[in-house]
Amino acid sequence: AELLQEDTDLSSEMRKALSLIREGAIKANKIVSDLLTFARQAPPELKPQDLRETIQAAQRLTTYLTRQAQVRMSAELPDTPVITCYDAQQIEQVFINLITNAIQATPERGTLVIRLTQEDGYAATSFEDSGTGIPPENLHRIFDPFFTTKPEGQGTGLGLSVSYGIVASHGGRIEVNSVVGQGSTFTIYLPLEQR
C-alpha cells in the first residue's frame, strides 16, 4: 500500500482506499503485538538503572501524540538519580501505555503531569491527567484482559493488563485514583534497589 501510494497517477479515491488499507494493517499489527506480549510476558531482565531516564525516554517517544492531542505534558523529577532494579524496555512500555491512555482520556489543552518520588522503600511514578476520569463501576475492571471503554478499533483492552503483569513481575504494584470529570492518577510503585 505504501509503495502504491507513491504512484503519481493515482486518483484521490484510490489514495483514500490505500490509506484505509495501511491503517487497517497498522491496527491489525498492534492487536497481534498486544496479544503476543500478553501471552508471552517474558521474565524481566533486571538491572540497576535510573528511573528518571526511562521516564524521559517515554516522554520523548510520546511527544508527537501529546502535540497532536494538544495536551500539555510535564515531568517533575528529582535532581538526583532514583536507582532501582528493573527491565528498562518493559517499564518504558508501561509508561508509554499510561501516557497514551492519559492523552486519549484528556480533552484538548488538558494536562498530564508525571511525578517521580521515593516513599517507604519504593520509587513512585505517578501519571496525573486532567481527563474524563473513570466511572466507579469500571474502576475495578480496568486491569481485566480485553476490557476497554474506547471506541471500536481504538483499543484491545490489553494495555493495562499487560502493564499490571509487568509491574507485578518487578515486585511492584499499580494504584489508581480517579474522579469522573476531573481526571485520573495512575501510580507505579517499584521497589528501590537494595544497597
C-alpha positions in Angstrom: 0.0 0.0 0.0 2.9 2.4 0.8 4.6 1.7 -2.5 1.4 2.1 -4.5 0.7 5.5 -2.8 4.0 6.8 -4.3 2.4 6.4 -7.8 1.7 9.9 -9.0 -1.1 8.8 -11.4 -3.4 7.5 -8.7 -6.9 9.1 -8.3 -7.8 10.6 -4.9 -10.3 7.7 -4.4 -7.5 5.2 -4.9 -5.3 7.1 -2.5 -8.0 7.1 0.2 -8.5 3.3 -0.3 -4.8 2.7 0.1 -4.7 4.8 3.3 -7.5 2.7 4.7 -5.5 -0.5 3.9 -2.5 0.9 5.6 -4.5 2.0 8.7 -6.1 -1.5 8.9 -2.7 -3.2 8.6 -1.3 -1.0 11.4 -4.3 -1.7 13.7 -4.1 -5.5 13.0 -0.3 -5.4 13.8 -1.0 -3.6 17.1 -3.6 -6.1 18.1 -1.4 -9.1 17.2 1.6 -7.4 19.1 -0.6 -6.8 22.2 -1.8 -10.4 22.1 1.8 -11.8 21.8 3.0 -9.6 24.6 0.1 -10.6 26.8 0.7 -14.3 26.0 4.5 -14.2 26.4 5.1 -11.9 29.3 8.8 -12.7 29.3 10.6 -12.5 32.7 12.2 -9.1 33.2 15.9 -8.6 32.8 16.6 -6.7 36.0 19.5 -4.2 36.1 20.1 -1.2 38.5 19.0 1.9 36.5 17.9 5.5 36.9 14.1 5.7 36.6 14.4 9.3 35.5 16.0 8.2 32.2 13.2 5.8 31.4 10.5 8.4 32.2 12.3 10.9 29.8 12.6 8.2 27.1 8.8 7.5 27.4 8.2 11.3 27.2 10.3 11.6 24.0 8.5 8.7 22.4 5.1 10.2 23.0 5.8 13.9 22.2 4.1 13.6 18.8 1.0 12.2 20.4 0.8 14.9 23.1 1.4 17.6 20.5 -1.3 16.2 18.2 -3.8 15.9 21.0 -2.9 19.4 22.3 -2.2 18.0 25.8 0.5 19.7 27.9 2.8 17.0 29.4 5.3 17.9 32.0 7.6 16.0 34.4 8.6 16.7 38.0 11.7 14.7 38.5 14.2 14.7 41.4 17.7 16.2 40.8 19.4 13.0 41.9 19.2 9.6 40.3 16.4 7.2 41.5 18.1 3.8 41.2 16.0 0.7 41.2 16.4 -2.8 39.5 14.1 -3.1 36.5 13.9 -4.0 32.9 14.1 -0.7 31.1 12.3 -1.8 28.0 9.3 -3.3 29.9 8.9 -0.4 32.2 9.2 2.0 29.3 6.3 0.1 27.7 4.2 0.5 30.8 5.0 4.3 31.0 4.2 4.8 27.3 0.9 2.9 27.7 -0.1 5.1 30.7 0.8 8.3 28.8 -1.1 7.2 25.8 -4.2 6.3 27.9 -4.0 9.6 29.7 -3.7 11.6 26.4 -6.7 9.7 25.0 -8.8 10.5 28.1 -7.8 14.2 28.2 -9.5 16.9 26.2 -7.6 19.5 24.2 -5.5 21.9 26.3 -5.6 19.4 29.2 -2.6 18.4 31.3 -0.6 15.4 32.1 1.9 15.6 34.9 4.4 12.8 35.6 6.0 12.8 39.1 8.8 10.6 40.5 9.2 10.4 44.2 10.6 7.9 46.8 8.4 6.7 49.6 8.6 3.7 52.0 11.3 1.8 50.1 9.6 2.3 46.7 10.1 4.6 43.7 6.7 6.0 43.0 6.0 7.2 39.4 2.6 8.9 39.0 0.8 9.9 35.9 -1.9 12.6 36.7 -4.2 13.7 33.9 -7.0 16.3 33.8 -9.1 13.9 31.7 -12.6 12.5 31.9 -11.9 10.1 34.8 -13.0 6.5 35.2 -16.6 5.8 36.4 -16.6 3.8 39.8 -18.3 0.8 38.1 -15.4 0.5 35.7 -12.6 1.1 38.2 -12.3 -2.5 39.4 -12.3 -3.9 35.8 -9.6 -1.7 34.2 -6.9 -4.3 34.6 -9.1 -7.2 33.2 -7.8 -8.5 29.8 -9.9 -7.3 26.9 -11.8 -4.8 29.0 -11.9 -1.4 27.2 -14.2 1.6 27.1 -12.5 3.0 24.0 -14.5 3.1 20.7 -14.2 0.0 18.5 -10.9 -0.2 16.7 -9.1 2.1 19.1 -8.1 -0.3 21.8 -7.7 -4.0 22.5 -8.2 -3.8 26.3 -4.8 -5.4 26.8 -2.6 -2.4 27.6 -3.4 -2.1 31.3 -3.5 -5.8 31.9 -0.1 -6.2 30.3 1.2 -3.2 32.3 -0.2 -4.8 35.5 1.6 -8.1 34.8 4.9 -6.3 34.0 4.8 -4.2 37.2 3.9 -7.3 39.3 6.8 -9.3 37.8 9.1 -6.5 39.1 7.7 -6.9 42.7 5.7 -3.7 42.3 2.1 -2.5 42.2 -0.2 -0.1 40.4 -2.6 2.1 42.3 -5.4 4.2 40.6 -7.3 7.2 41.9 -10.0 8.7 39.6 -12.8 11.3 39.8 -15.2 11.5 36.9 -14.9 14.8 35.2 -11.7 15.7 37.0 -9.1 13.1 35.9 -7.1 10.1 37.0 -3.8 9.3 38.6 -2.0 6.0 38.0 0.9 5.4 40.3 3.5 2.7 39.7 5.5 1.5 42.7 8.8 -0.2 42.1 11.0 -1.4 45.0 14.1 0.7 45.4 17.4 -1.1 44.8 18.7 -2.8 47.9 22.2 -1.4 48.5 
